């Protein structure tokens, strides 16, 4: 059984991909903070509950093949990319039409960093559990 096909690792990978993409969007917002008529953007947040609901309603089944009587291999479909969306309503808009608020973008950048660190720590803990199980055998 490959560890990368386990649903928990798939969810962690999907969340890390979302965080990476959000960091890019926020960095673009910060880089364009002085560009006239630039509208700040963000990407739609994924929530665990929504992913589970979507997978359940789209008839998400883990495809299982028996390759050996003692081993079962599970396969998981890839999740795809995330949708970019405009920010609801900007708190401020500069006279030149720019809607980037640096303080707001820095908060998003910090939030993304904290969530990324939490996901990598969760990933490390799961890998440590698997290593301890393997060593115990």
FIDRENMI-420957 format. One record per residue: residue in one letter; chain; z, y, x of N, C-alpha, C in turn. Coordinates in pm, 1 decimal, padded with zeros to 6 digits. Last residue first. Layout:
N
('A','A',(Z,Y,X),(Z,Y,X),(Z,Y,X))
...
REM end
This chain:
137
('X','A',(01361.1,-00379.6,00733.9),(01299.6,-00511.4,00711.5),(01284.3,-00587.5,00838.4))
('X','A',(01451.1,-00135.9,00815.4),(01550.5,-00230.6,00764.2),(01493.0,-00370.7,00747.9))
('X','A',(01224.1,00007.4,00875.6),(01308.4,-00038.1,00986.2),(01408.9,-00143.1,00941.2))
('X','A',(01135.8,00062.4,00614.5),(01052.4,-00019.3,00704.1),(01135.9,-00074.7,00818.8))
('X','A',(01341.4,00226.9,00524.6),(01313.8,00100.5,00455.6),(01233.9,00007.9,00545.8))
('X','A',(01315.7,00442.9,00698.4),(01440.2,00365.2,00699.6),(01421.7,00230.9,00629.8))
('X','A',(01060.4,00534.1,00629.9),(01084.9,00483.0,00765.1),(01211.2,00398.2,00769.4))
('X','A',(01107.1,00621.5,00368.0),(01014.8,00510.8,00391.7),(01036.4,00449.8,00530.0))
('X','A',(01284.8,00832.2,00423.6),(01328.0,00719.1,00340.5),(01237.4,00598.5,00363.0))
('X','A',(01119.7,01000.4,00572.7),(01237.8,00942.2,00636.9),(01289.8,00823.2,00556.8))
('X','A',(00940.2,01076.0,00373.7),(00891.5,00997.4,00487.3),(01008.4,00930.5,00559.7))
('X','A',(01113.3,01224.4,00212.0),(01049.7,01103.9,00158.7),(00997.3,01015.4,00271.9))
('X','A',(01178.1,01432.3,00391.5),(01283.3,01344.0,00339.0),(01223.9,01214.8,00284.7))
('X','A',(00926.0,01554.3,00429.1),(00995.9,01493.2,00542.6),(01103.5,01394.8,00495.4))
('X','A',(00882.6,01649.5,00167.7),(00789.7,01552.9,00226.5),(00857.1,01478.7,00342.7))
('X','A',(01089.2,01834.1,00152.3),(01085.5,01722.1,00058.7),(00995.9,01611.0,00112.7))
('X','A',(01002.7,02012.6,00350.4),(01130.2,01942.3,00366.8),(01137.3,01820.5,00274.9))
('X','A',(00767.3,02102.7,00232.7),(00758.1,02027.8,00358.4),(00888.6,01953.0,00386.5))
('X','A',(00875.2,02231.9,00006.3),(00784.9,02116.6,-00010.0),(00774.8,02035.0,00118.4))
('X','A',(01023.4,02438.0,00128.3),(01091.4,02338.6,00044.0),(01005.1,02213.6,00027.5))
('X','A',(00816.9,02582.9,00253.0),(00921.6,02519.6,00333.8),(00995.2,02411.9,00254.6))
('X','A',(00684.0,02670.1,00022.3),(00615.0,02584.3,00119.1),(00716.3,02510.7,00206.2))
('X','A',(00877.8,02833.6,-00094.4),(00833.1,02712.8,-00164.4),(00761.2,02616.3,-00071.1))
('X','A',(00889.8,03034.7,00102.9),(01009.6,02956.4,00069.6),(00970.9,02826.0,00000.5))
('X','A',(00624.3,03133.4,00090.1),(00677.4,03076.7,00213.9),(00799.1,02988.1,00187.3))
('X','A',(00615.2,03232.2,-00170.7),(00523.7,03125.6,-00130.1),(00574.2,03056.1,-00004.4))
('X','A',(00805.7,03435.2,-00151.8),(00825.9,03324.9,-00246.0),(00738.7,03204.7,-00208.4))
('X','A',(00675.8,03603.5,00034.7),(00804.0,03541.6,00068.0),(00831.8,03421.6,-00022.2))
('X','A',(00451.1,03677.3,-00117.5),(00433.2,03611.3,00011.3),(00560.7,03538.8,00053.2))
('X','A',(00572.5,03806.3,-00331.2),(00494.5,03684.7,-00356.1),(00475.5,03605.5,-00227.3))
('X','A',(00682.3,04022.7,-00191.8),(00770.8,03930.2,-00263.5),(00698.4,03798.4,-00290.5))
('X','A',(00448.7,04143.5,-00103.7),(00541.5,04089.9,-00003.9),(00640.6,03993.7,-00068.8))
('X','A',(00344.1,04226.2,-00348.3),(00271.2,04126.7,-00269.3),(00360.9,04064.1,-00162.3))
('X','A',(00534.0,04417.4,-00422.9),(00511.4,04300.1,-00507.9),(00441.6,04188.5,-00429.3))
('X','A',(00498.0,04602.6,-00217.0),(00628.3,04538.6,-00235.6),(00614.5,04410.7,-00317.8))
('X','A',(00229.5,04687.6,-00254.9),(00268.6,04611.2,-00136.1),(00401.6,04539.4,-00152.8))
('X','A',(00028.1,04656.6,-00515.5),(00161.6,04709.8,-00487.3),(00215.8,04625.5,-00372.5))
('X','A',(-00300.2,04728.2,-00594.5),(-00213.9,04648.0,-00507.2),(-00082.5,04722.3,-00484.0))
('X','A',(-00495.4,04859.3,-00736.5),(-00376.7,04813.6,-00810.2),(-00282.1,04728.6,-00725.8))
('X','A',(-00690.1,05149.0,-00699.3),(-00636.0,05029.8,-00634.0),(-00506.8,04988.7,-00704.3))
('X','A',(-00782.8,05389.6,-00795.6),(-00807.8,05269.4,-00874.7),(-00754.9,05140.7,-00814.3))
('X','A',(-00706.1,05617.9,-00668.0),(-00839.3,05565.3,-00632.7),(-00870.6,05434.1,-00704.7))
('X','A',(-00445.1,05657.5,-00757.5),(-00551.5,05743.9,-00810.2),(-00692.7,05693.7,-00777.6))
('X','A',(-00313.9,05322.6,-00809.9),(-00330.9,05443.4,-00730.3),(-00442.0,05529.0,-00791.4))
('X','A',(-00111.6,05185.2,-01048.8),(-00249.5,05195.2,-01004.0),(-00261.7,05328.0,-00931.8))
('X','A',(00152.0,04952.1,-01101.0),(00104.9,05084.9,-01062.4),(-00043.6,05075.8,-01031.0))
('X','A',(00165.1,04703.6,-01207.3),(00277.8,04794.1,-01228.6),(00234.4,04938.2,-01202.9))
('X','A',(-00117.1,04560.7,-01375.2),(-00053.3,04613.4,-01254.2),(00060.8,04708.6,-01289.7))
('X','A',(-00091.8,04284.6,-01576.9),(-00115.4,04428.4,-01577.0),(-00047.6,04482.0,-01452.8))
('X','A',(-00161.2,04011.8,-01459.4),(-00145.1,04053.7,-01599.7),(-00180.5,04200.6,-01617.5))
('X','A',(-00413.7,03965.6,-01215.6),(-00273.8,03991.6,-01245.4),(-00265.7,04047.4,-01386.7))
('X','A',(-00669.4,03723.6,-01271.9),(-00626.1,03860.3,-01246.6),(-00479.0,03872.0,-01280.6))
('X','A',(-00686.7,03405.7,-01112.0),(-00674.5,03488.3,-01232.0),(-00632.9,03628.2,-01191.5))
('X','A',(-00842.5,03110.8,-01004.6),(-00794.8,03243.8,-00973.6),(-00786.6,03322.0,-01102.6))
('X','A',(-00749.8,02773.5,-01031.8),(-00819.2,02887.8,-01090.6),(-00756.0,03017.9,-01046.6))
('X','A',(-00787.8,02527.9,-00775.5),(-00704.3,02606.4,-00865.6),(-00780.6,02728.9,-00912.6))
('X','A',(-00966.9,02211.4,-00756.4),(-00919.6,02340.1,-00706.7),(-00845.3,02416.7,-00815.6))
('X','A',(-00864.4,01859.0,-00770.8),(-00956.9,01971.4,-00784.1),(-00895.3,02101.3,-00735.9))
('X','A',(-00729.4,01610.5,-00752.9),(-00691.4,01707.0,-00855.4),(-00788.5,01822.7,-00872.3))
('X','A',(-00851.5,01269.8,-00732.1),(-00817.4,01399.6,-00673.9),(-00800.7,01503.4,-00784.0))
('X','A',(-00692.0,00971.1,-00859.1),(-00802.8,01066.4,-00856.3),(-00757.2,01197.6,-00794.1))
('X','A',(-00557.6,00698.3,-00682.5),(-00533.7,00817.6,-00762.8),(-00652.1,00910.9,-00748.9))
('X','A',(-00484.7,00350.7,-00671.9),(-00575.3,00460.8,-00641.3),(-00548.0,00576.0,-00735.6))
('X','A',(-00285.3,00096.6,-00519.6),(-00308.1,00190.4,-00629.2),(-00398.9,00302.6,-00583.7))
('X','A',(-00269.4,-00237.3,-00437.6),(-00321.0,-00108.1,-00393.2),(-00345.5,-00018.9,-00514.4))
('X','A',(-00029.4,-00475.4,-00369.0),(-00103.0,-00407.1,-00475.1),(-00142.6,-00269.8,-00422.2))
('X','A',(00033.8,-00792.6,-00223.9),(00010.3,-00649.2,-00207.8),(-00068.4,-00594.5,-00325.7))
('X','A',(00048.0,-01061.6,-00262.0),(00172.3,-00993.8,-00225.9),(00156.9,-00841.9,-00216.0))
('X','A',(-00210.2,-01149.0,-00319.8),(-00104.2,-01174.5,-00418.1),(00025.4,-01099.4,-00388.6))
('X','A',(-00429.8,-00882.1,-00248.0),(-00359.1,-00998.1,-00196.8),(-00247.8,-01025.2,-00297.7))
('X','A',(-00536.4,-00689.4,-00394.6),(-00611.6,-00730.0,-00275.9),(-00552.9,-00855.0,-00212.5))
('X','A',(-00569.3,-00580.9,-00709.6),(-00491.3,-00677.6,-00632.8),(-00578.1,-00723.5,-00516.8))
('X','A',(-00576.3,-00247.6,-00803.0),(-00654.3,-00364.0,-00763.1),(-00562.5,-00455.6,-00683.8))
('X','A',(-00533.1,-00002.8,-01047.5),(-00469.1,-00097.3,-00957.3),(-00563.1,-00213.8,-00930.7))
('X','A',(-00527.7,00330.4,-01127.4),(-00613.6,00213.5,-01116.8),(-00554.7,00120.1,-01011.5))
('X','A',(-00319.2,00485.8,-01339.0),(-00333.4,00448.8,-01199.7),(-00416.3,00321.8,-01195.8))
('X','A',(-00455.3,00694.7,-01580.7),(-00399.8,00564.1,-01549.3),(-00418.3,00539.7,-01401.1))
('X','A',(-00474.0,00943.9,-01800.6),(-00451.6,00919.2,-01658.7),(-00384.3,00784.3,-01642.1))
('X','A',(-00576.8,01057.9,-02035.1),(-00579.5,00912.7,-02016.9),(-00567.8,00876.6,-01869.1))
('X','A',(-00514.6,01316.3,-02047.9),(-00651.8,01285.8,-02006.4),(-00666.1,01136.9,-01975.3))
('X','A',(-00244.7,01319.9,-02105.1),(-00339.5,01339.8,-02215.0),(-00483.3,01308.9,-02175.9))
('X','A',(-00134.3,01276.4,-01848.1),(-00104.4,01184.1,-01957.9),(-00208.6,01196.0,-02069.3))
('X','A',(-00226.3,01491.8,-01702.7),(-00261.1,01357.1,-01658.0),(-00240.5,01256.9,-01770.9))
('X','A',(-00107.6,01698.0,-01852.3),(-00252.8,01690.5,-01838.7),(-00295.7,01549.9,-01798.1))
('X','A',(00164.6,01639.9,-01815.1),(00108.8,01641.7,-01949.7),(-00043.3,01626.4,-01945.0))
('X','A',(00184.2,01670.0,-01536.8),(00215.7,01541.6,-01599.1),(00154.6,01532.2,-01739.0))
('X','A',(00114.9,01940.0,-01514.9),(00034.5,01838.1,-01446.4),(00058.5,01702.3,-01509.8))
('X','A',(00320.2,02059.7,-01660.9),(00181.5,02072.6,-01706.4),(00092.0,01967.3,-01643.1))
('X','A',(00543.8,01995.3,-01505.4),(00536.0,01948.0,-01644.0),(00392.2,01951.5,-01695.3))
('X','A',(00486.4,02131.3,-01266.4),(00496.1,01986.0,-01267.8),(00478.5,01930.8,-01409.1))
('X','A',(00247.2,02388.0,-01276.3),(00383.6,02343.5,-01302.6),(00382.5,02192.6,-01315.5))
('X','A',(00066.5,02624.8,-01094.1),(00072.0,02490.7,-01150.8),(00218.7,02453.6,-01167.6))
('X','A',(-00038.4,02956.6,-01159.8),(00061.5,02864.0,-01105.7),(00053.8,02729.1,-01174.8))
('X','A',(-00344.1,03098.1,-01080.1),(-00261.4,03044.0,-01187.3),(-00165.9,02940.1,-01129.4))
('X','A',(-00337.9,03344.4,-00826.4),(-00391.4,03221.3,-00883.2),(-00291.3,03167.1,-00983.4))
('X','A',(-00424.3,03693.8,-00824.9),(-00330.0,03585.0,-00801.6),(-00395.3,03459.0,-00855.6))
('X','A',(-00513.4,04024.9,-00714.4),(-00539.0,03897.3,-00780.6),(-00426.2,03800.3,-00750.0))
('X','A',(-00565.0,04376.2,-00757.2),(-00489.5,04264.9,-00698.8),(-00513.0,04139.3,-00781.8))
('X','A',(-00869.2,04539.1,-00727.2),(-00770.5,04488.2,-00821.8),(-00697.2,04371.1,-00756.4))
('X','A',(-00994.3,04828.5,-00577.1),(-00960.4,04686.7,-00558.2),(-00850.4,04649.9,-00656.0))
('X','A',(-01060.3,05099.6,-00583.8),(-01102.2,05015.2,-00696.6),(-01071.0,04866.1,-00679.7))
('X','A',(-01046.1,05132.4,-00227.0),(-01059.3,05192.1,-00360.7),(-01112.6,05091.0,-00462.4))
('X','A',(-00818.5,04970.0,-00022.2),(-00957.3,04968.2,-00067.9),(-00966.1,05027.5,-00208.7))
('X','A',(-00566.1,04934.0,00071.2),(-00620.7,05069.9,00078.1),(-00764.6,05078.3,00029.5))
('X','A',(-00517.4,04664.0,00045.9),(-00425.4,04755.9,-00021.6),(-00474.0,04900.8,-00018.8))
('X','A',(-00646.8,04442.6,00144.2),(-00724.9,04539.8,00067.0),(-00637.5,04642.8,-00003.8))
('X','A',(-00449.9,04288.6,00260.6),(-00554.9,04343.3,00346.8),(-00636.1,04451.3,00275.4))
('X','A',(-00310.4,04211.8,00031.1),(-00245.7,04300.4,00128.1),(-00350.5,04366.1,00217.2))
('X','A',(-00502.0,04043.2,-00087.7),(-00450.8,04160.1,-00159.7),(-00390.2,04260.6,-00062.9))
('X','A',(-00525.9,03848.0,00109.8),(-00641.6,03932.6,00077.5),(-00597.3,04058.2,00002.8))
('X','A',(-00269.6,03738.3,00090.0),(-00309.9,03802.6,00215.4),(-00431.8,03892.3,00193.4))
('X','A',(-00290.2,03628.4,-00165.6),(-00194.2,03736.6,-00143.0),(-00228.6,03810.7,-00014.3))
('X','A',(-00483.4,03430.3,-00112.3),(-00510.5,03535.1,-00211.2),(-00417.7,03654.6,-00190.0))
('X','A',(-00349.4,03269.4,00078.0),(-00476.4,03334.2,00111.3),(-00505.8,03450.1,00016.5))
('X','A',(-00132.7,03180.7,-00071.8),(-00107.7,03262.2,00046.5),(-00234.4,03336.5,00087.4))
('X','A',(-00264.3,03021.3,-00257.4),(-00198.6,03144.3,-00302.7),(-00171.3,03237.3,-00185.7))
('X','A',(-00347.5,02810.4,-00096.2),(-00448.4,02895.1,-00159.1),(-00386.6,03027.0,-00207.2))
('X','A',(-00095.7,02705.2,-00028.8),(-00187.0,02751.8,00075.1),(-00291.2,02847.1,00017.6))
('X','A',(-00000.5,02630.1,-00279.6),(00071.5,02731.2,-00201.8),(-00016.6,02789.7,-00092.2))
('X','A',(-00187.5,02430.5,-00345.7),(-00176.1,02550.4,-00428.0),(-00108.2,02662.5,-00349.9))
('X','A',(-00129.7,02243.9,-00144.6),(-00263.5,02304.2,-00151.3),(-00260.8,02432.9,-00233.2))
('X','A',(00132.5,02179.6,-00218.4),(00107.9,02243.0,-00088.9),(-00030.1,02307.6,-00085.0))
('X','A',(00077.6,02057.0,-00467.5),(00159.2,02179.0,-00462.2),(00138.1,02253.2,-00330.1))
('X','A',(-00069.7,01834.7,-00381.7),(-00130.0,01931.7,-00473.3),(-00053.7,02064.2,-00469.9))
('X','A',(00122.8,01703.9,-00225.7),(-00001.1,01750.7,-00163.1),(-00067.8,01857.5,-00250.3))
('X','A',(00308.7,01640.7,-00423.9),(00347.4,01727.8,-00313.6),(00224.1,01786.5,-00246.1))
('X','A',(00152.5,01470.7,-00583.3),(00204.3,01594.8,-00640.0),(00245.7,01692.0,-00529.7))
('X','A',(00107.0,01264.9,-00395.0),(-00005.4,01337.9,-00454.1),(00038.9,01471.1,-00512.7))
('X','A',(00361.5,01172.5,-00352.8),(00293.0,01237.2,-00241.8),(00172.0,01315.6,-00291.7))
('X','A',(00404.2,01063.9,-00608.9),(00490.9,01170.6,-00558.9),(00425.4,01245.2,-00443.7))
('X','A',(00205.0,00857.9,-00634.1),(00199.8,00980.6,-00715.8),(00285.4,01094.6,-00661.1))
('X','A',(00060.1,00724.9,-00337.4),(00175.1,00730.2,-00427.1),(00173.8,00861.8,-00505.0))
('X','A',(-00136.4,00731.9,-00149.4),(-00177.7,00707.8,-00287.6),(-00061.3,00709.8,-00386.0))
('X','A',(-00018.3,00754.2,00096.9),(-00088.8,00871.4,00045.3),(-00133.6,00854.1,-00098.9))
('X','A',(00074.0,00505.3,00161.1),(00170.6,00602.8,00112.1),(00101.8,00723.3,00049.9))
('X','A',(-00092.5,00213.0,00063.1),(-00098.0,00337.7,00137.5),(-00001.6,00438.2,00075.8))
('X','A',(00000.0,-00118.6,00084.2),(00000.0,00000.0,00000.0),(00000.0,00124.6,00088.5))
REM end
